[in-house]
C-alpha cells in the first residue's frame, strides 16, 4: 500500500501552506524532493532565448555606435561581448535571465484562486506585467520562506 493512500485526501492538503502579504493570503504548494530537484536543474539555465534577448537589448546602443565608442575609456566592444568598466554585458544578460527564471519558478508554486488555472503555463512576462520588480522579489522571498522555513521560524511554534 502506498503511503499517499493511507492518508486519503489529506495527503495533498498537507503540502499547502499559506502566507499573508498586504492583506492578501497566498497559498503555496510545498514541492516534493523530486519536484524541488527538478526545479533546481531548471534554475541552472535561463529560459530559452531570454539571455540572447537581454544581451541584444543591453548592447543595441553600443553596437550601433561602435565607432564612436572606440574613443571612450572603459568601454570595449569585442567580437562576442561588450565590456563596460570591466563588466561583461553578456554575463549581465545571463544573470538577468537567471533571476527571471528563479522568479518564474517560485511563482509556479503558488496555488491559483481560479479553479483549473495551470500555473505551469505562466511566464516571466506575465509576472512582470502584473508586479513591479521589488514586489516580485518580496513575493519570491515569502514563497521561499513558506516552503522552507528556517529553524528560528519553526522553533517558536
C-alpha positions, 0 to 999 in steps of 0.5 A: 500500500502506498503511503499517499493512500493511507492518508486519503485526501489529506495527503495533498492538503498537507503540502499547502501552506499559506502566507499573508502579504498586504492583506492578501493570503497566498497559498503555496504548494510545498514541492516534493524532493523530486519536484524541488530537484527538478526545479533546481536543474531548471534554475541552472539555465535561463529560459530559452532565448531570454539571455540572447534577448537581454544581451541584444537589448543591453548592447543595441546602443553600443553596437550601433555606435561602435565607432564612436565608442572606440574613443571612450575609456572603459568601454570595449566592444569585442567580437562576442561581448561588450565590456563596460568598466570591466563588466561583461554585458553578456554575463549581465544578460545571463544573470538577468535571465537567471533571476527571471527564471528563479522568479518564474519558478517560485511563482509556479508554486503558488496555488491559483484562486481560479479553479483549473488555472495551470500555473505551469503555463505562466511566464516571466512576462506575465509576472512582470506585467502584473508586479513591479520588480521589488514586489516580485522579489518580496513575493519570491522571498515569502514563497521561499520562506513558506516552503522552507522555513528556517529553524528560528521560524519553526522553533517558536511554534 
